[in-house]
Amino acid sequence: MYKKILIYNSGGGIGDSIQLFSLILSIKNHFKKCELYYLTSHDNHFEGKLNEYGIKLKPLKLKIKYFGFRWWHIFFTKRSFLKCNINKFDLIIDTQSKLRNTLILKKIPHTNFYSSTYNFRYCTFKNYYIKKKKIIDIILANLNIFFGIKIKKIN
């Protein structure tokens, strides 16, 4: 069972975060007892106004400014993560597709990893995933393939 899930979104705008609503609600509905964390390269959008929409996530604050945008972050990610008092994540969902961000994100201790980067090469489970323009519906469809289950989409 997945107890701790991290969703990573490097997008800087609030619109990028709003697009994740459906994905977040679907995951929360399917994995009812999981703790859902959110990591972004910019200030955490879910601490302020977006909480009013019922999107309750735990921010993961690694104290690395613009997380994932500098190659040197790869050397400090694991050490910074250990200060967050979390052993590891059961699943990390990388919603971006930049190689640099993915390699840095993989330094966070985890059991399973989902990313569309480099044709899904960094996914824990190798499979034939849908390879279209990455939108939330495609990510959700690929998570169904990743898990081998059906996660109901919540709008």
N, C-alpha and C positions, 0 to 999 in steps of 0.2 A: 504494500500500500504506500502511496506517496503522501508523506507527511509535510515535507517542505519543498515548495516549488518556487523557483525564481524566474521571473520574466524580465528580459533585458530589452530595452528600447533606447537606442542611441539618439533618436530623433529629438530635436531641440524644441519643437513647437508643441503647443497644447493640442493642436489638431492631430499630431501623431499619437498622442496619448488617448485622445477621445476615440480614435479608430480602434484602439485595443479593447474598448468596453465589451464588445460582443465576445471576444476571445476570453477575457478575464471572467466574465459572468458564466460562460460555458464551462470553463475549468472549475470555477468555484462550485457550480451546480453538480458537476460530475464527481469531483473529489471533495465531498462535503466537509471532511475533517482536516483538510490540509491547511497549512499556514502558507499564504501566498505573499511572496515578496516581490518588490519591484525595484529595478536598478536602471538608472538612466545616466547619461553623460552630463546632464544639466540638472538644475534644481528639480526636486521631486514634485511633479504636478499633483500627485495624489494626496499630498499633505494639506493642501488648501482647499480651493473651490471645488475640486472634483470629488471630494468626500461628500459633498452635498448630494451627489447623484447616487450614493450608496456603493461606490466603488471603494471598499475598504481593503487596503493593502498595507503591508509592513514595508516601510522603506529600508533598503539596504544601503547604508552610508559607509562607503569604503574610504571616504576622505581623500579621494584622488580626484582632483579637479578635471573635468571633461574626460571622465573614465572611458578608456578605449581609443582615444584620439591621438595618443602618443605611444610610440613603440616602447619607450622606457617604462610604461605602466606594467609591462609584462613581469618586471622584476619586483614590483611592490604589491601586486594584487593579492597573492596568497597571504603574505604577512599582514596586510591591511584587513583581509577577510577574517583572519583568526582573531582579530580584536573585536569582532562583532558577536562573539560568544555563540556561534553556530558551528557545529562540527562539519557538516556538509549538507548539500542539497540532494534530495532524491531525484530532482529533475531541474535542469536549466533549459529554458526556452529562449533561444536567441532569435529575435524577430527581425534582425538586420542580416545583411549578407556581405559585409566587408571582412576580408580575411584578417586584417589586423585586429579588429574588434573581437572576432571569434577566437583567435589564438590567445588573446589576453583574457577573455571570459573563461576559457577552458582552464585557466590557472586556479579558478575558484573550485575547491573540493566538491565533487559531485559523484553521483552514481550513474545517472543518465543525462545525455546531452542531446538536444534537438537544435539543428541549425541548417538553413538552406545554403549556407556558404559553400562555394566550390562544388556545386551539384550534390549537396547533402553528404559530402565526404566525412564531415566531422560528427555526424549522428552516431550515437551509441549503437543503434540497430540499423544495419544496412538493409535497404529496401528500395523499391521503385516508387519514389515519391512523385507527386505532381510537380512539374517544373514550369509553371507559368509565372507571370508577373506576381510577385509576392504580395498578396492581400490577405486580410484576416481570414476569409473563407478558405483560402488555399492552406494557410497555416493550420486551421482547425481540421481540414480534411486530411492533411499530412499527419497530424497528431493521432487521428484515428488509425491511420496506417502504422504509425510508429508504435502505438500501444496494442494494436490488434483489437480494438474495442470501438464502440460507437459513443462519441461524446455529443450529446444533444446541443445544438446551437441555441443560445439564448440571445435575443436581440434587445 
